[in-house]
Amino acid sequence: MKVTSPTLVAAVLAAAQVTLAAVAQVSTAAPTATPPSVSAPTGGQTSAKRVRPNPTNLQVLPKQLTGDQVHEIMEQWEAALGGSCATCHTADPKNIGPNGKPKLNFADDTKEEKAFARKMYQMTEEINQNYVAKIPNSGAPVTCGTCHRGHLGPEPFVAAEEDGAPKAKNAASASVVPTVK
């Protein structure tokens, strides 16, 4: 498929990077463990934590993840990309929520952005496993936030001139749109 928007490409890259970092954290925890973002109840307290149903259409994330774990990963992707759930997931007009708005159909694959996010996740996994992991003391893995920094369409890097002033952007190279296969 051909990517038609640099913003869409950027969104996919970001999604992939955040997923990598999130899966690295989540996959080391037992599926029944309380995710780090949720406080475990203490003493006689009851938890107000919402239990999310297990996902039904995981294609690149580990299939043993719970609904809560996938939700935590998605929240990290949202933050790294500056997007929302609706960026990749479609609304289901037949399933209306308590707020009167359609709920999202997380298993649906009709949005291009979801396919791009999967590709980007696979890309960051490959970068981290085949390159970053092979460098001693390499530090943090590549994530969506590495490039996106909270924006669906990250700004292209522009190197500074020797005097510290940024170089002029090359308009011809900025308009090149990559093809995702």
ABEGO torsion letter per residue (X at the ends): XBBABAAAAAAAAAAAAAAAAAAAAAAABBAABBBAABBBBBEABBBABBBBBBBAABAABBAABBAAAAAAAAAAAAAAAGBBAAAABBBBAABBBAAGBBBBBAABAABAAAAAAAAAAAAAAAAAAAAAAABBGAEBBBBAAAAAGGBABBBBBBBBBAAGBBBBBBAAAAABBBBBX
